[in-house]
């Protein structure tokens, strides 16, 4: 194994890569990945000791996002199924071919960079939604129940996040079921509802003036309605709706670029990423309409 490792190290150096460490055991591989934070780990499945390469890769994956490429002579189904659990970004079958190794490394590094950029953009987009002044509520189509809310919706209503989930529209909007059903049907039929003035029933019973806007979306694989609620009470100094809408659009643009790059490379955008992008587009569009109506 030591001879093979040294041979692969020479190949990597010839290809222009820097090798920061070599080990033949799983625990040491996990320790080195944690300490050295390499751009990529080439992991032989067959290591010395009780921890094999798949177990070591799983341990690394649990701690950090460093991509793993397997070096292996084992291509049986059981081994491959176990290896999938660690979400590797490639396999190189021994004996190692120089060109195949370089192609696999470059693809793994590219995918890792796209994934990292996507995660960062998703975090920024989520931060904008969490920090915005407008309340956002995701409503189940069938039961008219609240599925998820942002902090602004919780502040406006006086409920905390756990208490809001499971509430119905009738708990929050002081209107008849028939009127709410007509509004819901209009959103589902047209896809959107332009901002309208109304009231929001708070937990303490007070009814506060708000503007509503809504759009039909797909959430967790099912149809839902995204309801945006803006208080019509005087707002304290801080971020303006226009600035927040602009920030949302910037993050959506970043998500769209990443989605385009990922789709061009892999021919298909992962369902979770596509759903996030769709929801981001919808929320940004709602933010724009609310700004225009202000």
LINHUKA-V662482 format. One record per residue. N is the residue number from 1. PSI is psi in degrees with one decimal (* if undefined). OMEGA is omega in degrees with one decimal (* if undefined). Layout:
# LINHUKA-V662482
n=(N | N)
psi=(PSI | PSI)
omega=(OMEGA | OMEGA)
This chain:
# LINHUKA-V662482
n=(1 | 2 | 3 | 4 | 5 | 6 | 7 | 8 | 9 | 10 | 11 | 12 | 13 | 14 | 15 | 16 | 17 | 18 | 19 | 20 | 21 | 22 | 23 | 24 | 25 | 26 | 27 | 28 | 29 | 30 | 31 | 32 | 33 | 34 | 35 | 36 | 37 | 38 | 39 | 40 | 41 | 42 | 43 | 44 | 45 | 46 | 47 | 48 | 49 | 50 | 51 | 52 | 53 | 54 | 55 | 56 | 57 | 58 | 59 | 60 | 61 | 62 | 63 | 64 | 65 | 66 | 67 | 68 | 69 | 70 | 71 | 72 | 73 | 74 | 75 | 76 | 77 | 78 | 79 | 80 | 81 | 82 | 83 | 84 | 85 | 86 | 87 | 88 | 89 | 90 | 91 | 92 | 93 | 94 | 95 | 96 | 97 | 98 | 99 | 100 | 101 | 102 | 103 | 104 | 105 | 106 | 107 | 108 | 109 | 110 | 111 | 112 | 113 | 114 | 115 | 116 | 117 | 118 | 119 | 120 | 121 | 122 | 123 | 124 | 125 | 126 | 127 | 128 | 129 | 130 | 131 | 132 | 133 | 134 | 135 | 136 | 137 | 138 | 139 | 140 | 141 | 142 | 143 | 144 | 145 | 146 | 147 | 148 | 149 | 150 | 151 | 152 | 153 | 154 | 155 | 156 | 157 | 158 | 159 | 160 | 161 | 162 | 163 | 164 | 165 | 166 | 167 | 168 | 169 | 170 | 171 | 172 | 173 | 174 | 175 | 176 | 177 | 178 | 179 | 180 | 181 | 182 | 183 | 184 | 185 | 186 | 187 | 188 | 189 | 190 | 191 | 192 | 193 | 194 | 195 | 196 | 197 | 198 | 199 | 200 | 201 | 202 | 203 | 204 | 205 | 206 | 207 | 208 | 209 | 210 | 211 | 212 | 213 | 214 | 215 | 216 | 217 | 218 | 219 | 220 | 221 | 222 | 223 | 224 | 225 | 226 | 227 | 228 | 229 | 230 | 231 | 232 | 233 | 234 | 235 | 236 | 237 | 238 | 239 | 240 | 241 | 242 | 243 | 244 | 245 | 246 | 247 | 248 | 249 | 250 | 251 | 252 | 253 | 254 | 255 | 256 | 257 | 258 | 259 | 260 | 261 | 262 | 263 | 264 | 265 | 266 | 267 | 268 | 269 | 270 | 271 | 272 | 273 | 274 | 275 | 276 | 277 | 278 | 279 | 280 | 281 | 282 | 283 | 284 | 285 | 286 | 287 | 288 | 289 | 290 | 291 | 292 | 293 | 294)
psi=(-38.0 | -40.0 | -43.4 | -41.9 | -42.6 | -37.1 | -43.1 | -37.2 | -44.2 | -41.1 | -43.7 | -40.9 | -41.3 | -30.6 | -3.1 | 11.8 | 153.2 | 123.8 | 119.2 | -8.8 | 151.5 | 137.6 | 158.7 | 4.0 | 151.7 | -52.0 | -38.6 | -35.0 | -41.5 | -44.0 | -44.1 | -39.5 | -40.0 | -40.1 | -41.7 | -21.3 | 60.5 | 163.4 | -26.6 | 147.7 | 124.4 | 115.5 | 118.1 | 133.7 | -35.3 | 95.9 | 166.0 | 147.0 | -178.5 | -22.7 | 115.1 | -179.9 | -32.1 | -44.0 | -39.9 | -41.1 | -39.6 | -41.1 | -40.3 | -44.1 | -31.0 | -22.6 | -30.2 | 169.6 | 17.0 | 124.9 | 148.8 | 134.1 | 128.5 | 137.7 | 121.5 | 150.8 | -0.6 | 119.7 | 17.3 | 158.4 | -40.7 | -43.7 | -44.3 | -39.0 | -40.5 | -41.6 | -32.6 | -28.4 | -26.7 | 2.3 | 56.6 | 159.1 | 13.2 | 164.6 | 139.3 | 120.1 | 130.1 | 148.6 | 143.3 | 129.4 | 129.5 | -46.9 | -40.0 | -39.0 | -46.3 | -41.9 | -42.0 | -41.0 | -46.7 | -41.5 | -40.7 | -43.2 | -40.1 | -49.2 | -36.7 | -40.8 | -41.2 | -44.4 | -42.2 | -43.1 | -37.7 | -43.8 | -42.7 | -41.8 | -38.7 | -40.1 | -41.8 | -42.8 | -44.9 | -37.0 | -39.8 | -43.9 | -40.9 | -35.8 | -6.6 | 160.4 | -24.2 | 133.8 | 136.9 | 124.5 | 129.7 | 123.7 | 130.8 | 135.3 | -43.6 | -51.1 | -1.1 | 32.8 | 151.1 | 125.3 | -39.0 | 149.7 | 162.1 | 168.8 | -34.6 | -39.9 | -37.2 | -40.0 | -43.2 | -38.4 | -20.3 | 2.5 | 153.1 | 173.6 | -45.4 | -40.3 | -30.2 | -36.9 | 124.4 | -19.6 | 155.0 | 168.3 | -35.4 | -24.9 | -28.8 | -28.8 | 122.0 | 59.0 | 163.8 | 156.7 | -38.2 | -42.7 | -42.3 | -39.5 | -39.9 | -42.6 | -41.0 | -45.1 | -36.9 | -42.0 | -46.1 | -34.2 | -42.6 | -16.6 | -27.3 | 163.4 | 119.1 | 155.3 | 131.8 | 150.0 | 144.8 | -159.4 | 151.0 | 130.0 | 115.8 | 169.1 | -34.0 | 4.2 | -15.8 | 148.4 | 115.4 | 144.5 | 132.8 | 167.2 | 137.3 | 147.1 | 146.9 | 156.8 | 147.3 | 133.3 | 171.5 | 124.6 | 121.8 | 38.6 | -0.2 | 162.2 | 138.6 | 174.1 | 131.1 | 113.7 | 123.9 | 128.3 | 124.5 | 127.7 | 141.2 | 4.7 | 156.0 | 136.6 | 142.6 | 159.0 | 142.5 | -154.5 | 132.6 | 156.0 | -38.3 | -43.0 | -41.1 | -39.9 | -41.9 | -40.6 | -40.8 | -45.0 | -36.5 | -43.4 | -37.1 | -39.5 | -41.2 | -44.6 | -40.1 | -41.0 | -43.8 | -40.2 | -41.0 | -44.2 | -44.1 | -40.5 | -42.1 | -33.1 | -43.3 | -1.1 | -10.4 | 140.4 | 129.4 | 143.7 | -41.0 | -39.7 | -40.4 | -40.0 | -42.4 | -45.5 | -42.6 | -43.6 | -37.1 | -44.3 | -43.4 | -43.8 | -39.3 | -39.8 | -40.2 | -41.7 | -40.5 | -43.7 | -36.7 | -39.8 | -42.6 | -31.4 | -13.4 | *)
omega=(-179.2 | 179.8 | 179.0 | -179.9 | 179.0 | 178.4 | 178.7 | 177.4 | 178.2 | 178.6 | -179.9 | 178.4 | 178.2 | 179.5 | 176.5 | 179.8 | 176.1 | 178.7 | -174.6 | 179.0 | 178.3 | 175.7 | -179.4 | -178.3 | -178.5 | -178.7 | 179.6 | 177.5 | 178.3 | -179.6 | -178.2 | 178.5 | 179.5 | -175.3 | -171.9 | -179.8 | -178.5 | 176.6 | -176.9 | 176.9 | 169.9 | -171.1 | 172.1 | -179.9 | -176.9 | 179.6 | 176.3 | 175.9 | -174.5 | -179.5 | 178.6 | -175.9 | 179.6 | 177.3 | 179.3 | 179.2 | 177.2 | 179.3 | 178.0 | -178.8 | -179.8 | -175.6 | -172.5 | -175.5 | 179.5 | -178.9 | -179.4 | 171.6 | -178.3 | 167.5 | -174.1 | 170.7 | -177.0 | 178.9 | 178.3 | -174.4 | -177.9 | 179.6 | -179.0 | 178.3 | 176.6 | -177.3 | -179.0 | -177.6 | -179.2 | 178.3 | 179.0 | 178.5 | 176.1 | 176.0 | 172.1 | -176.9 | 177.6 | 1.3 | -171.6 | 173.4 | -173.3 | -177.7 | 178.5 | 178.7 | -178.9 | 178.9 | -179.5 | 179.5 | -178.2 | 178.4 | -179.9 | 179.3 | 179.3 | -179.8 | 179.1 | 179.4 | 178.4 | 179.6 | -179.0 | 178.2 | 179.0 | 179.7 | -179.3 | -179.4 | 177.7 | 179.2 | 178.9 | 178.7 | 179.8 | 179.7 | 178.9 | 179.9 | -178.3 | -172.9 | -177.0 | 178.8 | -176.8 | 177.3 | 178.2 | 179.5 | 173.4 | -172.1 | 176.3 | -176.8 | -173.4 | -175.2 | -177.4 | -178.0 | 179.2 | 179.4 | -175.6 | 179.2 | 173.0 | -177.8 | -179.3 | 177.5 | 179.1 | 178.2 | -178.6 | -174.5 | -177.5 | 177.7 | 170.2 | -172.4 | -177.5 | -178.5 | -178.0 | -179.1 | -177.8 | 173.7 | 176.1 | 176.8 | -179.6 | 176.5 | -172.5 | -177.7 | -174.3 | -179.6 | -178.8 | 178.5 | -179.4 | 179.9 | 178.6 | 178.5 | 178.8 | 177.9 | 179.0 | -179.5 | 179.0 | 178.4 | -178.1 | -178.5 | -176.0 | -179.4 | -178.7 | 172.5 | -179.9 | -178.2 | 176.7 | 179.2 | 179.3 | -179.5 | 175.0 | 178.6 | 179.6 | 179.6 | -178.8 | 177.7 | 179.5 | 176.8 | -174.5 | -180.0 | -178.9 | 168.0 | 178.5 | 168.2 | -174.8 | 174.8 | 176.5 | -177.6 | 170.0 | -176.7 | 180.0 | 175.7 | -179.5 | 179.6 | 179.3 | 176.5 | 175.6 | -178.4 | 177.9 | -175.9 | 178.4 | 177.6 | 176.5 | 175.4 | 178.8 | -176.5 | 175.7 | 178.9 | 179.1 | -178.6 | -179.2 | 176.3 | 180.0 | 179.8 | 179.4 | 178.1 | 178.6 | 179.4 | 176.6 | -179.0 | 177.6 | -179.6 | 177.1 | 177.9 | 177.0 | 178.8 | -179.4 | 178.3 | 179.5 | 179.3 | 178.6 | 179.7 | -178.7 | -179.0 | -179.7 | -176.8 | -171.8 | 178.3 | 178.1 | 177.8 | 179.4 | -175.0 | -178.9 | 179.3 | 178.3 | 179.5 | 178.3 | -179.3 | -179.9 | 179.2 | 178.8 | 178.4 | -176.1 | -180.0 | 178.3 | 178.4 | 177.1 | 179.3 | 179.4 | -179.1 | 178.1 | 177.3 | -179.0 | -177.9 | -175.0 | *)
